[in-house]
Amino acid sequence: MGVKGMLAAAKIGLVVLSVLLIVVILFQSGRSAGLSGVITGGAEQVTNRRPKGWDSLLAKVTVLIATLFLLITLLIAYLGVHQG
C-alpha cells in the first residue's frame, strides 16, 4: 500500500472516528457543568463525585477516541506533506 492508499485509509478512519466520537458524547448523561453550572453552583462541584459505571466507561471511551482522532489527523497531515 502506497502513500495514497494509506492516506485514503486514514481519511476513512477519521470519518469513522468522528461519527463514533459524536455518538459516544451524545450517550453521556448531562451534568450541571458549563456556564449554567457555574451560575447555579452545580451539586457535583460541591460533592466532587467521580462518574461511576456507564458514565465512567463513556468518559474513558471518549478520551480514547479523541486521542486516536488527534493521532490520525497528525498522520494525515504528515502523509499529505510527504505524498511526493
N, C-alpha and C positions, 0 to 999 in steps of 0.2 A: 504494500500500500504506500503510495507516494504521499507527498506533502498535501496535494489537493484532496486525496482521499481522506487523510487524517483531518484536514480542515473541515471537510463536509461532515465527517462523523462527529467532530467536536461541536459543530453548529447544531446538529440534530440532538446531541446530548444536552446542549444548552437549552434548547426549546423544551425538552422533556423535563429537565430540572426546573425550569421556570414554571411550568404547569404544576409540578409536584410541590414546589415552594408555595404557590398560591393556595393550593388545596390544603396543605398542612396548616398554613396560617389561618385559613377560614375555619378549620376544625377546632382551633384553640378557643377556649372559653374566654369571654370578655372579662377584663379586670378594670377596676376603678383606677386606671392609670392615666397618664397624659394630663392635659390641662384640666379636665373636669375633676380628676382625682386630686390634683394639687389644690384646687379651689375648695373642694368639699372635704378634703382631708380623708382620703380613702382609708377604709378599715385595714387593708393589707399593709399599708405603710406603717401603721401603728403596731400591729402584731408581728410584722416581719416574717410572715409564714412563707415557706417554700412550697411550690406546687407539688402535688402528690399524684401518684397514679397516672391516669391518662394525660393530664396536663404536663407532667414531668417528662413523659415519653415524647409528647409532641414538641416540647421545648428542645429536647436533645436532637430530635429528628430535624427540626428547623435549623439548628446550628450546623448540623452535618450537611444538609442540603445547601445551605448558604455558603459554606466553606467550599464544597465541590463546585458550586456556581462560580465562585471567585477564581478558583484554580483553572477551570475550563475557560473562563473568559481570558485569563492571562495566557493560556495555551493558544487560544485563537489569535490573540494579538501577536504572540511570538511567531506562529506559523504564517500569519499574514505578512509579516516583515520578511521572513525567510522563504517566501514562496518561490522566489527565483524566477 
